[in-house]
Amino acid sequence: MIVVDILHAVIGLAFALFIPGFLLTKIIFKEQELLETIAFSVAFSIAIDIFLGLFLGANKTMYEITGGITEMNVWFYIVIITVILGIVYLIKEKKLLKRRK
């Protein structure tokens, strides 16, 4: 049971503090140093988390529509945002590869 909790925490931190921001950084910027990419990834991920929190529970109407900030809602929306950013990144890379050929 402890291993599952540790795995849950590690995956949660990766999704909350790195992965969505990394994809957004790769979409926005063409080339960067590794340290810049990591810094922007963390900053963008935190910004995405803040906007997600505002979206899920900013006012009573949004709270009633989304169900508020629950663990399941946060996981669901973070994964959806990550998948969308991943698709956009893959489309961008595919277009860049076509231009280079």
N, CA, C and O atoms as a printed pandas DataFrame, in Angstrom:
     atom_number atom_name residue_name chain_id  residue_number  x_coord  y_coord  z_coord
0              1         N          MET        A               1    0.825   -1.196    0.000
1              2        CA          MET        A               1    0.000    0.000    0.000
2              3         C          MET        A               1    0.866    1.255    0.000
3              4         O          MET        A               1    0.513    2.245   -0.640
4              5         N          ILE        A               2    1.989    1.228    0.706
5              6        CA          ILE        A               2    2.888    2.387    0.768
6              7         C          ILE        A               2    3.486    2.659   -0.608
7              8         O          ILE        A               2    3.653    3.815   -0.997
8              9         N          VAL        A               3    3.809    1.601   -1.342
9             10        CA          VAL        A               3    4.393    1.768   -2.674
10            11         C          VAL        A               3    3.406    2.478   -3.596
11            12         O          VAL        A               3    3.798    3.333   -4.390
12            13         N          VAL        A               4    2.131    2.125   -3.492
13            14        CA          VAL        A               4    1.105    2.763   -4.314
14            15         C          VAL        A               4    0.987    4.243   -3.961
15            16         O          VAL        A               4    0.845    5.084   -4.849
16            17         N          ASP        A               5    1.044    4.558   -2.683
17            18        CA          ASP        A               5    0.971    5.955   -2.253
18            19         C          ASP        A               5    2.166    6.761   -2.756
19            20         O          ASP        A               5    2.010    7.904   -3.186
20            21         N          ILE        A               6    3.351    6.169   -2.703
21            22        CA          ILE        A               6    4.546    6.853   -3.190
22            23         C          ILE        A               6    4.462    7.060   -4.698
23            24         O          ILE        A               6    4.783    8.137   -5.201
24            25         N          LEU        A               7    4.030    6.027   -5.416
25            26        CA          LEU        A               7    3.866    6.128   -6.869
26            27         C          LEU        A               7    2.828    7.185   -7.227
27            28         O          LEU        A               7    3.013    7.956   -8.169
28            29         N          HIS        A               8    1.744    7.212   -6.474
29            30        CA          HIS        A               8    0.695    8.213   -6.681
30            31         C          HIS        A               8    1.241    9.624   -6.486
31            32         O          HIS        A               8    0.923   10.526   -7.261
32            33         N          ALA        A               9    2.051    9.815   -5.467
33            34        CA          ALA        A               9    2.638   11.131   -5.190
34            35         C          ALA        A               9    3.622   11.544   -6.286
35            36         O          ALA        A               9    3.623   12.696   -6.721
36            37         N          VAL        A              10    4.452   10.609   -6.726
37            38        CA          VAL        A              10    5.448   10.933   -7.770
38            39         C          VAL        A              10    4.759   11.290   -9.085
39            40         O          VAL        A              10    5.109   12.284   -9.722
40            41         N          ILE        A              11    3.791   10.490   -9.487
41            42        CA          ILE        A              11    3.072   10.773  -10.733
42            43         C          ILE        A              11    2.287   12.077  -10.608
43            44         O          ILE        A              11    2.230   12.868  -11.550
44            45         N          GLY        A              12    1.685   12.295   -9.444
45            46        CA          GLY        A              12    0.943   13.538   -9.219
46            47         C          GLY        A              12    1.833   14.765   -9.304
47            48         O          GLY        A              12    1.454   15.770   -9.906
48            49         N          LEU        A              13    3.011   14.689   -8.706
49            50        CA          LEU        A              13    3.947   15.818   -8.786
50            51         C          LEU        A              13    4.415   16.057  -10.217
51            52         O          LEU        A              13    4.557   17.203  -10.643
52            53         N          ALA        A              14    4.653   14.985  -10.953
53            54        CA          ALA        A              14    5.086   15.134  -12.342
54            55         C          ALA        A              14    4.008   15.832  -13.165
55            56         O          ALA        A              14    4.308   16.722  -13.960
56            57         N          PHE        A              15    2.755   15.429  -12.975
57            58        CA          PHE        A              15    1.668   16.054  -13.726
58            59         C          PHE        A              15    1.357   17.453  -13.220
59            60         O          PHE        A              15    0.967   18.316  -14.006
60            61         N          ALA        A              16    1.519   17.692  -11.941
61            62        CA          ALA        A              16    1.191   19.008  -11.389
62            63         C          ALA        A              16    2.294   20.028  -11.621
63            64         O          ALA        A              16    2.011   21.215  -11.783
64            65         N          LEU        A              17    3.559   19.580  -11.640
65            66        CA          LEU        A              17    4.653   20.546  -11.662
66            67         C          LEU        A              17    5.565   20.476  -12.881
67            68         O          LEU        A              17    6.505   21.264  -12.977
68            69         N          PHE        A              18    5.318   19.554  -13.822
69            70        CA          PHE        A              18    6.272   19.487  -14.920
70            71         C          PHE        A              18    5.668   19.184  -16.292
71            72         O          PHE        A              18    5.853   19.976  -17.216
72            73         N          ILE        A              19    4.970   18.096  -16.455
73            74        CA          ILE        A              19    4.608   17.596  -17.780
74            75         C          ILE        A              19    3.777   18.581  -18.611
75            76         O          ILE        A              19    4.148   18.841  -19.755
76            77         N          PRO        A              20    2.662   19.149  -18.096
77            78        CA          PRO        A              20    1.908   20.090  -18.941
78            79         C          PRO        A              20    2.732   21.327  -19.318
79            80         O          PRO        A              20    2.647   21.820  -20.443
80            81         N          GLY        A              21    3.518   21.814  -18.377
81            82        CA          GLY        A              21    4.370   22.973  -18.653
82            83         C          GLY        A              21    5.460   22.664  -19.660
83            84         O          GLY        A              21    5.801   23.506  -20.492
84            85         N          PHE        A              22    6.014   21.448  -19.589
85            86        CA          PHE        A              22    7.034   21.034  -20.548
86            87         C          PHE        A              22    6.463   21.008  -21.961
87            88         O          PHE        A              22    7.089   21.505  -22.897
88            89         N          LEU        A              23    5.284   20.434  -22.112
89            90        CA          LEU        A              23    4.659   20.394  -23.438
90            91         C          LEU        A              23    4.353   21.804  -23.935
91            92         O          LEU        A              23    4.580   22.114  -25.105
92            93         N          LEU        A              24    3.839   22.655  -23.054
93            94        CA          LEU        A              24    3.549   24.035  -23.449
94            95         C          LEU        A              24    4.823   24.783  -23.829
95            96         O          LEU        A              24    4.828   25.565  -24.779
96            97         N          THR        A              25    5.889   24.546  -23.097
97            98        CA          THR        A              25    7.178   25.168  -23.414
98            99         C          THR        A              25    7.671   24.725  -24.784
99           100         O          THR        A              25    8.147   25.543  -25.570
100          101         N          LYS        A              26    7.559   23.436  -25.069
101          102        CA          LYS        A              26    7.989   22.920  -26.370
102          103         C          LYS        A              26    7.127   23.453  -27.506
103          104         O          LYS        A              26    7.613   23.605  -28.626
104          105         N          ILE        A              27    5.853   23.742  -27.237
105          106        CA          ILE        A              27    4.969   24.302  -28.254
106          107         C          ILE        A              27    5.317   25.758  -28.527
107          108         O          ILE        A              27    5.348   26.182  -29.682
108          109         N          ILE        A              28    5.575   26.518  -27.485
109          110        CA          ILE        A              28    5.788   27.961  -27.634
110          111         C          ILE        A              28    7.179   28.295  -28.150
111          112         O          ILE        A              28    7.319   29.105  -29.066
112          113         N          PHE        A              29    8.206   27.685  -27.576
113          114        CA          PHE        A              29    9.574   28.044  -27.907
114          115         C          PHE        A              29   10.205   27.008  -28.825
115          116         O          PHE        A              29    9.979   25.807  -28.678
116          117         N          LYS        A              30   11.005   27.496  -29.783
117          118        CA          LYS        A              30   11.641   26.568  -30.727
118          119         C          LYS        A              30   12.819   25.848  -30.096
119          120         O          LYS        A              30   12.809   24.621  -29.999
120          121         N          GLU        A              31   13.822   26.579  -29.668
121          122        CA          GLU        A              31   15.003   25.956  -29.078
122          123         C          GLU        A              31   15.382   26.705  -27.812
123          124         O          GLU        A              31   15.366   27.934  -27.756
124          125         N          GLN        A              32   15.726   25.915  -26.792
125          126        CA          GLN        A              32   16.129   26.482  -25.513
126          127         C          GLN        A              32   17.195   25.609  -24.876
127          128         O          GLN        A              32   17.380   24.446  -25.234
128          129         N          GLU        A              33   17.882   26.203  -23.929
129          130        CA          GLU        A              33   18.813   25.440  -23.095
130          131         C          GLU        A              33   17.995   24.543  -22.164
131          132         O          GLU        A              33   16.816   24.803  -21.922
132          133         N          LEU        A              34   18.617   23.503  -21.650
133          134        CA          LEU        A              34   17.926   22.555  -20.775
134          135         C          LEU        A              34   17.410   23.238  -19.511
135          136         O          LEU        A              34   16.276   22.992  -19.100
136          137         N          LEU        A              35   18.222   24.090  -18.891
137          138        CA          LEU        A              35   17.813   24.758  -17.661
138          139         C          LEU        A              35   16.635   25.699  -17.901
139          140         O          LEU        A              35   15.729   25.778  -17.071
140          141         N          GLU        A              36   16.639   26.405  -19.018
141          142        CA          GLU        A              36   15.510   27.281  -19.364
142          143         C          GLU        A              36   14.239   26.478  -19.557
143          144         O          GLU        A              36   13.168   26.875  -19.100
144          145         N          THR        A              37   14.361   25.344  -20.239
145          146        CA          THR        A              37   13.196   24.493  -20.476
146          147         C          THR        A              37   12.611   23.998  -19.159
147          148         O          THR        A              37   11.393   23.999  -18.983
148          149         N          ILE        A              38   13.462   23.580  -18.242
149          150        CA          ILE        A              38   12.984   23.099  -16.944
150          151         C          ILE        A              38   12.314   24.224  -16.166
151          152         O          ILE        A              38   11.253   24.020  -15.576
152          153         N          ALA        A              39   12.917   25.404  -16.158
153          154        CA          ALA        A              39   12.349   26.535  -15.422
154          155         C          ALA        A              39   10.992   26.946  -15.991
155          156         O          ALA        A              39   10.038   27.151  -15.241
156          157         N          PHE        A              40   10.908   27.065  -17.312
157          158        CA          PHE        A              40    9.638   27.417  -17.928
158          159         C          PHE        A              40    8.600   26.320  -17.718
159          160         O          PHE        A              40    7.418   26.614  -17.539
160          161         N          SER        A              41    9.025   25.070  -17.740
161          162        CA          SER        A              41    8.098   23.956  -17.542
162          163         C          SER        A              41    7.440   24.022  -16.171
163          164         O          SER        A              41    6.227   23.858  -16.048
164          165         N          VAL        A              42    8.237   24.260  -15.152
165          166        CA          VAL        A              42    7.695   24.361  -13.793
166          167         C          VAL        A              42    6.778   25.586  -13.681
167          168         O          VAL        A              42    5.691   25.491  -13.111
168          169         N          ALA        A              43    7.203   26.722  -14.214
169          170        CA          ALA        A              43    6.399   27.941  -14.125
170          171         C          ALA        A              43    5.074   27.795  -14.871
171          172         O          ALA        A              43    4.025   28.167  -14.346
172          173         N          PHE        A              44    5.116   27.258  -16.084
173          174        CA          PHE        A              44    3.885   27.075  -16.852
174          175         C          PHE        A              44    2.964   26.047  -16.203
175          176         O          PHE        A              44    1.744   26.209  -16.225
176          177         N          SER        A              45    3.535   24.990  -15.623
177          178        CA          SER        A              45    2.709   23.993  -14.944
178          179         C          SER        A              45    1.995   24.591  -13.737
179          180         O          SER        A              45    0.820   24.308  -13.502
180          181         N          ILE        A              46    2.694   25.405  -12.985
181          182        CA          ILE        A              46    2.054   26.068  -11.836
182          183         C          ILE        A              46    0.957   27.004  -12.314
183          184         O          ILE        A              46   -0.109   27.072  -11.702
184          185         N          ALA        A              47    1.205   27.729  -13.404
185          186        CA          ALA        A              47    0.176   28.613  -13.960
186          187         C          ALA        A              47   -1.044   27.813  -14.415
187          188         O          ALA        A              47   -2.179   28.227  -14.179
188          189         N          ILE        A              48   -0.820   26.683  -15.059
189          190        CA          ILE        A              48   -1.927   25.823  -15.482
190          191         C          ILE        A              48   -2.707   25.329  -14.266
191          192         O          ILE        A              48   -3.937   25.286  -14.296
192          193         N          ASP        A              49   -2.002   24.957  -13.199
193          194        CA          ASP        A              49   -2.667   24.507  -11.979
194          195         C          ASP        A              49   -3.522   25.612  -11.367
195          196         O          ASP        A              49   -4.630   25.355  -10.897
196          197         N          ILE        A              50   -3.012   26.831  -11.372
197          198        CA          ILE        A              50   -3.770   27.962  -10.823
198          199         C          ILE        A              50   -5.029   28.205  -11.644
199          200         O          ILE        A              50   -6.113   28.372  -11.085
200          201         N          PHE        A              51   -4.890   28.225  -12.972
201          202        CA          PHE        A              51   -6.067   28.428  -13.824
202          203         C          PHE        A              51   -7.064   27.287  -13.672
203          204         O          PHE        A              51   -8.273   27.514  -13.715
204          205         N          LEU        A              52   -6.574   26.072  -13.496
205          206        CA          LEU        A              52   -7.455   24.939  -13.279
206          207         C          LEU        A              52   -8.216   25.091  -11.963
207          208         O          LEU        A              52   -9.413   24.812  -11.901
208          209         N          GLY        A              53   -7.537   25.524  -10.931
209          210        CA          GLY        A              53   -8.200   25.766   -9.652
210          211         C          GLY        A              53   -9.270   26.840   -9.756
211          212         O          GLY        A              53  -10.351   26.710   -9.183
212          213         N          LEU        A              54   -8.959   27.905  -10.494
213          214        CA          LEU        A              54   -9.965   28.955  -10.706
214          215         C          LEU        A              54  -11.138   28.429  -11.519
215          216         O          LEU        A              54  -12.288   28.771  -11.244
216          217         N          PHE        A              55  -10.858   27.601  -12.517
217          218        CA          PHE        A              55  -11.907   27.041  -13.350
218          219         C          PHE        A              55  -12.830   26.124  -12.545
219          220         O          PHE        A              55  -14.050   26.159  -12.711
220          221         N          LEU        A              56  -12.250   25.317  -11.685
221          222        CA          LEU        A              56  -13.047   24.330  -10.948
222          223         C          LEU        A              56  -13.853   24.925   -9.803
223          224         O          LEU        A              56  -14.904   24.386   -9.454
224          225         N          GLY        A              57  -13.398   26.005   -9.218
225          226        CA          GLY        A              57  -14.127   26.485   -8.051
226          227         C          GLY        A              57  -14.094   27.973   -7.834
227          228         O          GLY        A              57  -14.149   28.432   -6.693
228          229         N          ALA        A              58  -14.005   28.744   -8.907
229          230        CA          ALA        A              58  -13.874   30.193   -8.748
230          231         C          ALA        A              58  -15.150   30.826   -8.198
231          232         O          ALA        A              58  -15.087   31.766   -7.405
232          233         N          ASN        A              59  -16.289   30.322   -8.611
233          234        CA          ASN        A              59  -17.539   30.865   -8.108
234          235         C          ASN        A              59  -18.546   29.735   -7.939
235          236         O          ASN        A              59  -18.266   28.587   -8.284
236          237         N          LYS        A              60  -19.694   30.060   -7.416
237          238        CA          LYS        A              60  -20.688   29.032   -7.099
238          239         C          LYS        A              60  -21.185   28.321   -8.356
239          240         O          LYS        A              60  -21.412   27.111   -8.331
240          241         N          THR        A              61  -21.353   29.049   -9.442
241          242        CA          THR        A              61  -21.842   28.445  -10.684
242          243         C          THR        A              61  -20.850   27.417  -11.221
243          244         O          THR        A              61  -21.240   26.303  -11.571
244          245         N          MET        A              62  -19.576   27.782  -11.288
245          246        CA          MET        A              62  -18.564   26.844  -11.780
246          247         C          MET        A              62  -18.427   25.658  -10.833
247          248         O          MET        A              62  -18.199   24.531  -11.271
248          249         N          TYR        A              63  -18.565   25.909   -9.551
249          250        CA          TYR        A              63  -18.498   24.828   -8.573
250          251         C          TYR        A              63  -19.621   23.826   -8.812
251          252         O          TYR        A              63  -19.411   22.615   -8.742
252          253         N          GLU        A              64  -20.811   24.342   -9.094
253          254        CA          GLU        A              64  -21.956   23.453   -9.344
254          255         C          GLU        A              64  -21.804   22.701  -10.659
255          256         O          GLU        A              64  -22.220   21.546  -10.753
256          257         N          ILE        A              65  -21.218   23.325  -11.673
257          258        CA          ILE        A              65  -21.042   22.667  -12.971
258          259         C          ILE        A              65  -19.965   21.601  -12.899
259          260         O          ILE        A              65  -20.168   20.486  -13.380
260          261         N          THR        A              66  -18.819   21.923  -12.305
261          262        CA          THR        A              66  -17.673   21.010  -12.322
262          263         C          THR        A              66  -17.603   20.084  -11.111
263          264         O          THR        A              66  -16.910   19.067  -11.155
264          265         N          GLY        A              67  -18.299   20.414  -10.045
265          266        CA          GLY        A              67  -18.207   19.604   -8.838
266          267         C          GLY        A              67  -17.130   20.080   -7.885
267          268         O          GLY        A              67  -16.905   19.465   -6.842
268          269         N          GLY        A              68  -16.472   21.154   -8.227
269          270        CA          GLY        A              68  -15.472   21.729   -7.341
270          271         C          GLY        A              68  -14.109   21.080   -7.476
271          272         O          GLY        A              68  -13.866   20.275   -8.376
272          273         N          ILE        A              69  -13.235   21.445   -6.570
273          274        CA          ILE        A              69  -11.870   20.937   -6.588
274          275         C          ILE        A              69  -11.834   19.651   -5.766
275          276         O          ILE        A              69  -11.731   19.678   -4.540
276          277         N          THR        A              70  -11.922   18.534   -6.470
277          278        CA          THR        A              70  -11.778   17.231   -5.837
278          279         C          THR        A              70  -10.583   16.534   -6.478
279          280         O          THR        A              70  -10.111   16.939   -7.540
280          281         N          GLU        A              71  -10.105   15.492   -5.828
281          282        CA          GLU        A              71   -8.953   14.774   -6.377
282          283         C          GLU        A              71   -9.259   14.223   -7.767
283          284         O          GLU        A              71   -8.417   14.298   -8.663
284          285         N          MET        A              72  -10.448   13.675   -7.952
285          286        CA          MET        A              72  -10.810   13.098   -9.242
286          287         C          MET        A              72  -10.917   14.174  -10.318
287          288         O          MET        A              72  -10.453   13.970  -11.440
288          289         N          ASN        A              73  -11.519   15.311   -9.993
289          290        CA          ASN        A              73  -11.632   16.394  -10.974
290          291         C          ASN        A              73  -10.267   16.940  -11.384
291          292         O          ASN        A              73  -10.017   17.180  -12.566
292          293         N          VAL        A              74   -9.395   17.132  -10.414
293          294        CA          VAL        A              74   -8.063   17.654  -10.721
294          295         C          VAL        A              74   -7.303   16.676  -11.612
295          296         O          VAL        A              74   -6.698   17.086  -12.602
296          297         N          TRP        A              75   -7.325   15.388  -11.271
297          298        CA          TRP        A              75   -6.664   14.388  -12.111
298          299         C          TRP        A              75   -7.249   14.383  -13.516
299          300         O          TRP        A              75   -6.512   14.369  -14.502
300          301         N          PHE        A              76   -8.572   14.396  -13.605
301          302        CA          PHE        A              76   -9.243   14.347  -14.905
302          303         C          PHE        A              76   -8.834   15.525  -15.785
303          304         O          PHE        A              76   -8.439   15.339  -16.936
304          305         N          TYR        A              77   -8.928   16.725  -15.246
305          306        CA          TYR        A              77   -8.637   17.904  -16.057
306          307         C          TYR        A              77   -7.146   18.045  -16.371
307          308         O          TYR        A              77   -6.794   18.488  -17.464
308          309         N          ILE        A              78   -6.277   17.685  -15.451
309          310        CA          ILE        A              78   -4.838   17.736  -15.727
310          311         C          ILE        A              78   -4.473   16.760  -16.838
311          312         O          ILE        A              78   -3.686   17.091  -17.726
312          313         N          VAL        A              79   -5.041   15.561  -16.791
313          314        CA          VAL        A              79   -4.765   14.576  -17.847
314          315         C          VAL        A              79   -5.319   15.056  -19.182
315          316         O          VAL        A              79   -4.656   14.911  -20.209
316          317         N          ILE        A              80   -6.519   15.622  -19.187
317          318        CA          ILE        A              80   -7.107   16.147  -20.428
318          319         C          ILE        A              80   -6.237   17.268  -20.991
319          320         O          ILE        A              80   -5.957   17.286  -22.190
320          321         N          ILE        A              81   -5.811   18.192  -20.155
321          322        CA          ILE        A              81   -4.956   19.293  -20.609
322          323         C          ILE        A              81   -3.639   18.746  -21.163
323          324         O          ILE        A              81   -3.156   19.214  -22.194
324          325         N          THR        A              82   -3.066   17.768  -20.488
325          326        CA          THR        A              82   -1.804   17.171  -20.939
326          327         C          THR        A              82   -1.980   16.473  -22.285
327          328         O          THR        A              82   -1.126   16.597  -23.162
328          329         N          VAL        A              83   -3.065   15.749  -22.453
329          330        CA          VAL        A              83   -3.320   15.067  -23.729
330          331         C          VAL        A              83   -3.498   16.082  -24.853
331          332         O          VAL        A              83   -2.947   15.900  -25.939
332          333         N          ILE        A              84   -4.251   17.137  -24.611
333          334        CA          ILE        A              84   -4.458   18.174  -25.631
334          335         C          ILE        A              84   -3.129   18.832  -25.997
335          336         O          ILE        A              84   -2.832   19.012  -27.178
336          337         N          LEU        A              85   -2.327   19.193  -24.989
337          338        CA          LEU        A              85   -1.025   19.795  -25.268
338          339         C          LEU        A              85   -0.108   18.825  -26.006
339          340         O          LEU        A              85    0.653   19.232  -26.885
340          341         N          GLY        A              86   -0.179   17.542  -25.650
341          342        CA          GLY        A              86    0.616   16.536  -26.339
342          343         C          GLY        A              86    0.226   16.408  -27.808
343          344         O          GLY        A              86    1.097   16.278  -28.668
344          345         N          ILE        A              87   -1.062   16.443  -28.101
345          346        CA          ILE        A              87   -1.530   16.375  -29.488
346          347         C          ILE        A              87   -1.075   17.596  -30.267
347          348         O          ILE        A              87   -0.604   17.475  -31.398
348          349         N          VAL        A              88   -1.212   18.773  -29.665
349          350        CA          VAL        A              88   -0.765   20.002  -30.329
350          351         C          VAL        A              88    0.738   19.947  -30.600
351          352         O          VAL        A              88    1.190   20.344  -31.673
352          353         N          TYR        A              89    1.507   19.459  -29.637
353          354        CA          TYR        A              89    2.956   19.339  -29.815
354          355         C          TYR        A              89    3.296   18.372  -30.948
355          356         O          TYR        A              89    4.168   18.659  -31.769
356          357         N          LEU        A              90    2.617   17.240  -30.995
357          358        CA          LEU        A              90    2.873   16.275  -32.071
358          359         C          LEU        A              90    2.505   16.836  -33.440
359          360         O          LEU        A              90    3.213   16.594  -34.417
360          361         N          ILE        A              91    1.418   17.572  -33.520
361          362        CA          ILE        A              91    1.029   18.203  -34.787
362          363         C          ILE        A              91    2.077   19.222  -35.209
363          364         O          ILE        A              91    2.446   19.290  -36.381
364          365         N          LYS        A              92    2.558   20.016  -34.249
365          366        CA          LYS        A              92    3.591   21.009  -34.559
366          367         C          LYS        A              92    4.861   20.336  -35.061
367          368         O          LYS        A              92    5.446   20.778  -36.050
368          369         N          GLU        A              93    5.288   19.282  -34.395
369          370        CA          GLU        A              93    6.497   18.568  -34.809
370          371         C          GLU        A              93    6.335   17.929  -36.181
371          372         O          GLU        A              93    7.272   17.911  -36.980
372          373         N          LYS        A              94    5.157   17.411  -36.448
373          374        CA          LYS        A              94    4.891   16.799  -37.755
374          375         C          LYS        A              94    4.984   17.846  -38.872
375          376         O          LYS        A              94    5.528   17.574  -39.942
376          377         N          LYS        A              95    4.449   19.041  -38.612
377          378        CA          LYS        A              95    4.529   20.121  -39.602
378          379         C          LYS        A              95    5.980   20.558  -39.801
379          380         O          LYS        A              95    6.389   20.836  -40.928
380          381         N          LEU        A              96    6.755   20.620  -38.729
381          382        CA          LEU        A              96    8.170   20.993  -38.852
382          383         C          LEU        A              96    8.945   19.959  -39.662
383          384         O          LEU        A              96    9.819   20.313  -40.453
384          385         N          LEU        A              97    8.627   18.693  -39.465
385          386        CA          LEU        A              97    9.310   17.641  -40.232
386          387         C          LEU        A              97    8.960   17.730  -41.709
387          388         O          LEU        A              97    9.815   17.492  -42.562
388          389         N          LYS        A              98    7.707   18.071  -42.024
389          390        CA          LYS        A              98    7.312   18.227  -43.432
390          391         C          LYS        A              98    8.042   19.402  -44.088
391          392         O          LYS        A              98    8.430   19.320  -45.253
392          393         N          ARG        A              99    8.228   20.486  -43.346
393          394        CA          ARG        A              99    8.919   21.660  -43.887
394          395         C          ARG        A              99   10.385   21.364  -44.167
395          396         O          ARG        A              99   10.951   21.875  -45.133
396          397         N          ARG        A             100   11.002   20.536  -43.321
397          398        CA          ARG        A             100   12.423   20.237  -43.483
398          399         C          ARG        A             100   12.683   19.318  -44.677
399          400         O          ARG        A             100   13.784   19.320  -45.227
400          401         N          LYS        A             101   11.697   18.547  -45.075
401          402        CA          LYS        A             101   11.888   17.607  -46.195
402          403         C          LYS        A             101   11.819   18.282  -47.502
403          404         O          LYS        A             101   11.959   17.634  -48.539
